[in-house]
């Protein structure tokens, strides 16, 4: 990747973090994003609010988990980001946020079932919940990777949500849709429970999603 392309990627990361704040997916210094860069990644720094982020503040972590000197401290969740990128060759961007309704369900230990066909943007008929582990730990990284298991989104018990995709922009869109589906499910629970789609109906949806949207 050229210096120009890396610069554009760093700027995109700042844009995504600010978009998460503007769209209500995140607040303050919670949440983080990463993007694949060569055999390593760029990840947001720890404890810096979106309005103070700059492209230069993005932290490079090498494929061997090395963090070169002279950079800001990386997000406490950098190990989780690295494990996902290392184990998922189809992923180029990762978005982690504490969006309200997804976090409510995560704190209740409730996966998002097939309440609406758009749950399928997660890559499956439901959105699972990764077991709880302390933030920043290898145990959390392992739990999240296992919960994703080929999907594009998962909830994180007593924590928040994670979305992955080939590009950072796509991961942001998935995170936004997961929050919407979490809100729909939360609302259905409040009025007596949802009428879920069947496995067959969701299987049809997953096939249709393969040709949904623009070819490029």
N, C-alpha and C positions, 0 to 999 in steps of 0.2 A: 504494500500500500504506500502511495506517495505521501509526501508531507502535506500536500494540498488535500488529499482524501482523508488523511488523519485529522487535519484541521476541521474539515467539514463534519466528521464524525463527532469530534469533541463539541462542536457547536450544536449539533443535533441533540446530544445528551443534555445540554443545558436547556434547549427548547422543550424537550420531553419532561424534564423535572418541573419546569415552570408551567407546562400544560397540565401536569398532574395536580398542581396546586390550584390552578385556575378552574379546573373541572371538578374540584372537590374530591379528588381521589386521594389526596395527601394533605397533611398539614404540618407546618414547621419543618423540623429536620428529620422527620420519620420518612421511611421509604428510600429507595435507591434504585439506580439503573446501571446496566453494564452493556458493553458492546464488544464483540470479538475484534481483536486486532492482531493479525498474524497468528502466532501460536500462543499469544497471551490475550489480555483484555484491557479495556479501559473501564474504570468503575468510578462512581461518584465518591467524593471525599466524605469523611465522617463529620457530622455535626455542622455542616454549612447550609444555611437556608437557601432556597432556590433563588431568591433575589440577589444573593451575593455570589452565586456560582459564576465562574468564567470558564471558557474552553480550556485554558491553561491549568485550571484546578483539577481536571479529571486525572485520575491516578492510573498509571500503567502498572499492571502486574504481569510478570512473565509467565510463560507456560510451565516453568519449574517453581512457581509460587514466589519467585523473587520480586522484591519491591525496591527498585533503584532509589538511592538516596536523593535528597533534594526535592521530594514531592510532599504533598500534604498526606496526612494519615488516611488510608482508604476506609471506605465504609466498613463497619463492623461485620457486615454480611458478605464480605468479599469472597470468603471460602464457598459460600452457597452459590454465588454467581459463577465462580470458577469451576465448581463441580458440575454444574449444569452444562456450561459450555464445553467442558472436557468430555462429557458423556453423551452429549447430543450434537452431532455434527450438523444437524438441520437447523440449529439455533444460532442466530447471529446477534440477538438482542434480548435482554432480560429486564422486566419491569417488576419491582416489588413495591407494594403500597399498602397502606392501612385504611383503605376506603371503608366508609362507615358500615354499610349493610353486609359486605363480605366479612368484615371483622366481627360483626355481631354473630353471624352464623358460625364463624371460626371459633369464637369464644363459647358457643353452645355445642360445638362438636358436630354440627349439622352439615353434611354435604349438600350441594345443590342438586336436586333430582331433575328429571325431565319435566319440569314445570312449564316450559316453553321451548319451541324448537330452536331458539337462538342459544340455548345452552350448548348446542352442538359446536359453537365457535371454540369451545374448549378442547375440541378434538375427540370428544366422547359424549355419551348420553347423560353424563352427570359430571359434576365437579367434585372430586374427592377432597378429604381433609387430611393433610399430613400430620402425624402425631406431634405433640409438643416436644420441643427441645429448646434449650436456652439460646437466645439470639447470638449470632456470631460463632456458634459451635460447629464442629465437624458433624456432630450428631444431627443438628438441624439440616445441614447440607445433605447428609445421607437420606434423611426422612423426606425432604422435599423432592430430591431426585427420584426416589422410589415412588412417591405419590404421583408425580408427573407421568412416569412410565409411558412415554410416547405422546402424551397429551400436551396441550398448550397452556393449561391453567390448572391451578390447585389452590385450595385454601390452606392456611397454616394455623393449626390449633392455637387459640389464645394469642394470635399474632396479627394475621392479615391475609393478603393474597399474593400470588406470584403468577406472572404471565410471561410466556416465552414465544418467540417467533423467529423467522429468518431475518427480519429487520426490526430495529428498535421501534419504528413507527407503527408497525403491525402489532407488536407486543403491547404498545400503549392502547391501541384500539381494542384488543382482546381484554385488557384489564378494565377498560371502560364498560365493555359489554358484560363482563362477569359481575361488576358492581351493579349494573342494571338488573341482571337476572337474580342476584342476591336480594335486591330490593323487592322484586316481584314475588319471590318465594316468601320473604319475610311478610309481605302484605297478605299473601294467601294464608299463611299460618295464622295471622291475626283475625281472619274472618272464617275460620273453621277448617282450613287445609286446602291444598291444591287438587285439581283433577289432572293427574299425571298422564303424559303421553306413554304409549306402550313401547316395548322394546322394538317391535316391528315398525312402528311409526318413526321412532328415532333412527332406526337402521336406514330407512328410506331417506330421512333428512341428511344423514351423513353421506350418502351417495350423491344427493343433490348438491351438497356443499362442495363437492369435488370440482364442479363446473360453475360454481357461483362467482359472480363478480367478473372483473376484466381479466383478460388473458395475460396482460402485463401492465 
